[in-house]
Amino acid sequence: MESYTVKPAVSVRGEISVPGDKSISHRSIMLGSLANGITTVSGFLRGEDNMATLNAFRQMGVVVEDDGTTLRIHGRGLHGLTEPEDMLDCGNSGTSIRLLTGLLAGQSFFSVLTGDKYLRKRPMKRVVTPLAAMGARIAGRAGGEKAPLAITGSKLQGISYSSPIASAQVKSAILLAGLYAEGETSVSEPHLSRDHSERMLKHFGADIVSSGAVATVRGGRELQGRDIVVPGDISSAAFFIVAALIVPGSELLIRGVGVNPTRTGIIDILRKMGGKISLLDEREVSGEPVAELPGRSSELRGIEIGGDLIPRAIDEFPVLCIAAATANGRTVVRDAHELRVKETDRIKAMADNLRLAGVEVEETEDGMIFQGGAVISRFVADSCGDHRIAMSMLIASLVAKGECTINDTECIATSFPNFKALLDQVAVR
C-alpha cells in the first residue's frame, strides 16, 4: 500500500495547469466513438477512470490513436459498435459504468459491466430503473442494485423521467439511451446537475434541447465527429484553490480551467466564505466556458451550504471540508446525502480523518457541522481508497503542526496522476 508523507508549507505560490476535465474526457470518448468520422481530443485526462472508458470502447471495435498529446477516435456511428468478447472493466469509475449502462442498453448485442471492489458496492438502480422503463433488459446483483451488470441490448422507447436526485450520471445515462430510443426522451431534475453531456451532444449534432433542469433528446439522429479541447478540471483545481486560500502568504494562478456554471459551486462557496478568487480571460472552447483562476491567502469564515449549491460542488466537498475546518466560525453542510454513496461514504471518511487531525466536526444524515478555526494537528490519515479523500487530506497537511502521512494514496491516479508532483512544485517549505 502506497503512502505519502508531507511537511507543512510556508506558502503556496506559482502558475500551474491542472489535468483535463475528467467528466468531459469520458464523454469525448463515448460520443466520438458513436459519431461518424474522426474526432480529435486534446487535453484528454489519462487517469485510470478515463482509461477504463477508452479501453471499453476499444473492446467494442473502436480504433483510438494516441500520440501522447492528442487522441484520434475513428467513430463507428450510432450502430457500429461490436459485441465485446469479455466483460468491460470500469475500474473505480462510476461515470464509466453508469453512462455505459445507458449507452449499451440500446445496442444489438450482449455486454457485461463490472469494476473494482469499491465500484461493485455503489448503487446502480438509479440508472437501471429508468432504463428499464425505456425497455432496457439489465440484470445485476441485488436485483440490479449492484454490479456486475449484464445488459441485453433492446429496442428502446423514449420516456419522460423525473429524477428524484440531481445527478449528471443518471441524466447522462438516460440521454445516451435516448439516442437509440423511438421518439423523445426527457429528463428533469430537482436541481440542475452538471450539463457536460448536453453541451457535448449538441456539439456533435444531436437533436437535443435543454431548458433549466430539463433536457430532451430525440433518438435516431447520427452524430458527426468533432474536434474537442478538454479544459482543466475544476475538481482538480479545487485542491490548489483551497491550498492558496488557507496557507498564509500564498498566491497562485491556475490556467485554462473549465468554469461551466454547473460546476462552479466551489468558487461560489469559497467566495461566500471570503475567499479571494477571480475569473480572468473568460472564453468558450469546444462549447465549454474556460478561464484563468488566480487565488491568494484569505481569512475564511463559516457559512451554511445547501440547496442547489450542492450538485454544483458535489465532487469538491472533501476539500471544502478542509476550508470549513480552518475557517473562523461555524460551517453547516446540508442536503448532501449523495456524498454517502460516492467512491466511499465521504461524510464519514472526512469526519473520521479530520477528527484525527484535531478538528471539531459532527456528522449529520445529509451533511456535516464544523465549529471552525481548527489548528490542524499532526495526523495519519486513511484515504479509504478514495482519490478525493486522499488529496484533500494532503491539502490539510499543508497547514498542520508537523509532518503528516496519508495512507493508500495509489487511488489518486484515478483522476490526477501528477497531483503529488504538482503539489511539491507550488508548496514552499
C-alpha positions in Angstrom: 0.0 0.0 0.0 1.4 3.4 -1.1 1.7 6.2 1.5 2.6 9.9 1.1 4.2 11.9 3.9 4.0 15.7 3.7 5.6 18.6 5.6 3.7 21.8 6.3 4.1 24.6 3.7 5.3 28.2 4.3 3.2 29.3 1.3 1.8 28.1 -2.0 3.0 30.1 -5.0 3.3 29.9 -8.8 1.5 29.3 -12.0 0.1 25.9 -12.9 -2.2 24.0 -15.2 -4.2 21.1 -13.9 -5.1 17.9 -16.0 -8.0 17.8 -18.3 -11.6 17.6 -17.0 -12.5 14.0 -16.1 -16.2 14.3 -17.0 -15.5 15.9 -20.4 -12.8 13.4 -21.1 -15.2 10.5 -20.5 -17.8 12.0 -22.8 -15.4 12.8 -25.6 -14.5 9.1 -25.9 -18.2 8.0 -25.8 -19.6 10.5 -28.3 -16.5 10.3 -30.5 -16.9 6.6 -30.7 -20.7 6.9 -31.6 -20.1 9.6 -34.2 -19.4 9.3 -37.9 -15.8 10.3 -38.9 -12.8 11.4 -36.9 -12.9 13.1 -33.5 -9.7 14.6 -32.2 -9.3 15.2 -28.5 -6.6 17.3 -26.9 -6.2 17.8 -23.2 -7.6 14.3 -22.5 -7.1 13.2 -18.9 -5.1 10.0 -18.9 -6.2 9.0 -15.4 -7.3 5.4 -14.6 -11.0 6.3 -14.8 -10.8 7.7 -18.2 -8.6 5.0 -19.5 -11.2 2.5 -18.4 -13.7 4.2 -20.7 -11.2 4.3 -23.5 -10.4 0.6 -23.1 -14.0 -0.3 -23.1 -14.6 1.3 -26.5 -11.5 -0.4 -27.9 -13.0 -3.7 -26.8 -16.1 -2.8 -28.8 -14.2 -2.2 -32.0 -13.3 1.5 -31.9 -9.9 2.5 -33.1 -8.3 5.2 -31.0 -4.9 6.5 -31.9 -2.9 8.1 -29.1 0.3 10.0 -29.7 0.6 11.1 -26.1 -0.8 14.5 -26.8 -3.9 14.0 -29.0 -6.4 11.2 -29.4 -7.8 10.4 -32.8 -11.1 8.5 -32.4 -12.3 6.7 -35.5 -16.0 6.8 -34.9 -18.2 3.9 -35.9 -21.6 5.6 -35.9 -24.6 5.0 -33.6 -24.9 1.4 -34.6 -21.3 0.5 -35.3 -20.1 -0.9 -32.0 -19.4 -4.6 -31.8 -20.1 -7.1 -29.0 -17.1 -7.3 -26.6 -15.5 -10.7 -26.1 -15.0 -10.1 -22.4 -16.5 -8.1 -19.5 -16.0 -4.4 -19.7 -14.0 -3.4 -16.6 -14.8 0.1 -15.4 -12.3 0.1 -12.6 -13.3 2.7 -10.0 -15.3 4.9 -12.3 -18.9 5.5 -11.6 -19.2 7.7 -14.7 -18.0 4.8 -16.9 -20.3 2.2 -15.6 -23.5 4.3 -15.3 -23.1 6.1 -18.7 -22.1 2.9 -20.4 -25.2 1.2 -19.0 -27.4 3.7 -20.8 -25.4 3.7 -24.0 -25.3 -0.1 -24.2 -29.0 -0.6 -23.4 -29.9 0.2 -27.0 -27.3 -1.8 -28.7 -27.9 -5.0 -30.7 -25.6 -7.2 -28.5 -24.9 -8.5 -25.0 -22.4 -6.9 -22.7 -21.4 -7.1 -19.0 -20.1 -4.2 -17.0 -18.0 -4.6 -13.8 -15.5 -2.7 -11.7 -13.2 -2.8 -8.7 -14.4 -3.8 -5.2 -15.4 -0.2 -4.4 -17.4 0.3 -7.6 -19.2 -3.0 -7.1 -20.7 -1.6 -3.8 -22.1 1.6 -5.4 -25.9 1.9 -6.2 -26.9 1.2 -9.8 -30.7 1.1 -9.6 -30.8 4.8 -10.0 -29.9 4.2 -13.7 -31.3 0.7 -14.1 -34.9 1.7 -13.1 -35.4 4.5 -15.6 -33.7 2.5 -18.3 -35.9 -0.5 -17.7 -38.9 1.9 -18.2 -37.5 2.5 -21.7 -37.4 -1.2 -22.4 -33.9 -2.0 -21.3 -33.0 -5.5 -20.2 -30.5 -5.3 -17.4 -29.6 -7.8 -14.7 -27.3 -7.3 -11.8 -26.5 -8.3 -8.2 -29.1 -7.4 -5.5 -31.8 -7.2 -8.1 -29.9 -4.8 -10.3 -28.7 -2.6 -7.5 -25.0 -3.7 -7.7 -22.5 -4.5 -10.4 -21.7 -6.6 -12.4 -24.5 -5.6 -14.7 -25.5 -7.8 -17.6 -27.1 -5.9 -20.5 -29.0 -7.5 -23.3 -29.4 -4.8 -26.0 -33.1 -4.0 -26.7 -35.3 -1.7 -28.7 -36.0 1.3 -26.6 -38.9 3.8 -26.2 -38.5 7.4 -25.2 -39.8 8.4 -21.8 -40.3 11.5 -19.7 -38.4 10.8 -16.4 -38.5 13.0 -13.3 -35.3 12.1 -11.4 -35.6 12.2 -7.6 -31.9 13.3 -7.4 -29.8 15.8 -9.2 -27.2 13.5 -10.8 -25.3 14.1 -14.1 -24.6 10.4 -14.2 -28.3 9.4 -14.1 -29.3 12.1 -16.5 -26.5 11.3 -19.0 -27.2 7.5 -18.9 -30.9 8.2 -19.9 -29.9 10.8 -22.6 -27.4 8.4 -24.1 -30.1 5.6 -24.2 -32.3 8.2 -25.7 -30.1 8.4 -28.8 -31.3 4.9 -29.6 -34.9 5.3 -28.4 -38.0 5.9 -30.5 -39.4 9.4 -30.0 -38.3 11.8 -27.4 -36.6 11.1 -24.1 -36.8 13.8 -21.4 -35.1 14.1 -18.0 -36.0 16.6 -15.3 -34.1 17.1 -12.1 -34.8 18.8 -8.8 -31.7 21.0 -9.3 -29.6 21.3 -12.5 -26.6 18.9 -12.3 -23.5 19.4 -14.5 -24.5 19.7 -18.1 -21.4 18.4 -20.0 -23.4 15.7 -21.7 -26.0 18.2 -23.1 -23.3 20.6 -24.3 -21.3 17.9 -26.0 -24.3 16.1 -27.5 -25.2 19.5 -29.1 -21.6 19.9 -30.2 -21.7 16.6 -32.0 -25.0 17.4 -33.7 -27.6 15.5 -31.6 -31.2 16.7 -31.6 -31.2 17.9 -28.0 -32.8 20.8 -26.2 -32.2 22.0 -22.7 -34.2 24.4 -20.6 -33.4 24.9 -16.9 -33.3 21.5 -15.2 -35.0 19.7 -18.1 -33.1 18.1 -21.1 -34.8 16.4 -24.0 -33.2 14.3 -26.8 -34.8 12.9 -29.9 -33.5 9.5 -31.0 -32.1 8.4 -34.3 -30.0 11.4 -35.4 -26.5 10.5 -36.4 -23.6 12.3 -34.7 -20.7 13.8 -36.6 -17.0 13.7 -35.5 -15.7 16.9 -33.9 -12.5 18.5 -32.5 -12.6 18.6 -28.7 -10.3 20.7 -26.5 -10.7 19.5 -22.9 -10.2 22.3 -20.3 -8.6 21.9 -17.0 -10.7 20.1 -14.4 -12.2 22.5 -11.8 -12.5 19.5 -9.4 -8.7 19.1 -9.7 -8.1 22.9 -9.5 -10.2 23.0 -6.3 -7.5 21.3 -4.2 -5.0 24.1 -5.2 -7.5 26.9 -4.8 -8.2 25.8 -1.3 -4.5 25.4 -0.6 -3.8 29.0 -1.8 -6.6 30.3 0.4 -5.7 28.6 3.7 -1.9 28.7 3.6 -0.6 32.2 4.7 1.4 34.2 2.2 0.1 32.3 -0.8 -0.6 33.5 -4.3 -1.4 31.0 -7.1 -2.6 31.2 -10.7 -4.3 28.2 -12.3 -4.5 28.4 -16.1 -7.2 27.1 -18.6 -9.7 25.8 -16.1 -13.2 24.8 -17.1 -15.8 27.1 -15.5 -19.0 25.6 -16.6 -21.7 27.3 -14.4 -23.0 23.8 -13.3 -19.5 23.1 -11.8 -18.6 26.5 -10.2 -20.3 25.9 -6.9 -16.9 25.5 -5.4 -16.0 29.1 -6.4 -19.3 30.5 -5.2 -19.0 28.8 -1.9 -15.4 29.8 -1.3 -16.2 33.4 -2.2 -19.1 33.4 0.3 -16.6 32.3 2.8 -14.4 35.3 2.0 -12.0 33.6 -0.5 -10.1 35.9 -2.8 -10.7 34.1 -6.1 -11.1 35.7 -9.6 -12.0 34.6 -13.1 -9.9 36.2 -15.8 -9.9 35.9 -19.6 -13.2 34.1 -19.7 -13.8 32.4 -23.1 -15.5 29.4 -24.7 -13.7 26.3 -26.0 -15.5 23.3 -27.7 -18.8 24.5 -26.2 -17.4 24.9 -22.6 -16.5 28.1 -20.7 -12.9 28.4 -19.7 -11.0 31.0 -17.6 -7.8 31.6 -15.6 -8.2 31.3 -11.8 -6.0 33.4 -9.6 -6.3 33.0 -5.8 -4.5 34.2 -2.7 -4.5 33.8 1.1 -7.8 34.8 2.7 -9.5 35.0 6.1 -12.2 32.4 5.6 -15.4 32.5 7.6 -18.0 29.8 8.3 -21.3 29.7 6.3 -24.3 27.5 5.6 -24.1 25.4 2.4 -27.1 23.6 0.9 -29.8 23.6 -1.7 -28.8 24.0 -5.4 -25.2 24.7 -4.5 -24.7 21.0 -3.6 -25.0 19.4 -7.1 -22.8 22.2 -8.4 -20.0 21.3 -6.0 -20.6 17.7 -5.1 -17.2 16.4 -6.0 -15.4 19.2 -4.3 -16.9 18.7 -0.8 -13.9 16.7 0.6 -11.6 19.6 0.0 -14.3 22.1 1.1 -14.2 20.3 4.4 -10.6 21.5 4.8 -11.6 25.1 4.1 -14.5 24.7 6.6 -12.2 23.2 9.3 -9.8 26.1 9.1 -12.4 28.9 8.6 -13.4 31.2 11.5 -16.9 30.3 12.9 -19.4 27.5 12.2 -20.0 25.9 8.8 -23.1 23.8 8.2 -23.4 21.5 5.2 -26.8 20.0 4.4 -28.7 18.4 1.5 -25.5 16.4 0.7 -26.7 12.8 1.2 -25.1 11.9 -2.2 -21.7 12.2 -0.5 -22.5 8.9 1.3 -22.7 6.9 -2.0 -19.6 8.1 -3.7 -16.4 6.1 -4.0 -16.8 5.8 -0.3 -19.0 7.4 2.3 -17.3 10.8 2.0 -19.1 12.3 5.0 -17.9 9.6 7.4 -14.4 9.4 5.8 -13.8 13.1 6.1 -15.2 13.4 9.6 -13.1 10.4 10.8 -9.9 11.8 9.3 -10.4 15.3 10.4 -11.1 14.3 14.0 -7.7 12.5 13.9 -6.3 16.0 12.9 -8.0 17.7 15.9 -10.9 19.2 14.1 -14.3 19.5 15.8 -16.8 18.1 13.3 -20.2 16.5 13.6 -21.8 14.2 11.1 -25.4 14.6 10.2 -27.5 12.3 8.0 -27.1 14.6 5.0 -24.0 16.7 5.8 -21.6 17.9 8.4 -21.2 20.7 11.0 -17.8 22.3 11.6 -17.0 24.5 14.6 -14.2 26.0 12.6 -11.0 27.8 13.5 -9.2 24.5 14.0 -5.5 24.1 14.4 -4.6 21.1 12.4 -2.5 18.7 14.5 -0.1 16.2 13.1 -2.1 13.2 11.8 -2.0 9.9 9.9 -5.0 9.6 7.5 -6.7 6.8 5.6 -7.9 7.6 2.1 -10.4 4.7 2.2 -9.4 4.0 -1.4 -11.0 7.4 -2.4 -8.8 9.7 -4.5 -10.6 12.9 -3.3 -10.2 11.9 0.3 -6.5 11.3 -0.2 -5.9 14.6 -2.0 -8.0 16.6 0.5 -6.0 15.3 3.5 -2.8 16.1 1.6 -4.0 19.7 1.4 -4.9 19.7 5.1 -1.3 18.6 5.8 0.0 21.9 4.4 -1.3 23.8 7.4 -0.7 21.1 10.0 1.6 21.4 13.0 4.0 18.8 11.9 4.7 16.2 9.3 1.6 14.2 8.2 1.1 10.8 6.5 -1.8 9.8 4.2 -2.1 6.0 3.6 -3.5 4.3 0.5 -2.6 7.1 -1.9 -2.4 5.0 -5.1 -6.1 5.8 -5.7 -5.0 9.4 -6.7 -4.1 8.1 -10.1 -7.8 7.5 -11.0 -8.2 11.3 -11.6 -5.0 13.2 -11.0 -1.8 11.2 -11.8 0.6 14.1 -11.3 -1.0 15.6 -8.2 1.9 14.9 -5.9 4.5 16.4 -8.3 2.4 19.5 -8.8 1.8 19.9 -5.1 5.6 19.7 -4.4 6.1 22.3 -7.2 3.9 25.0 -5.6 4.3 24.3 -1.9 7.2 26.4 -0.5 8.7 24.7 2.6 
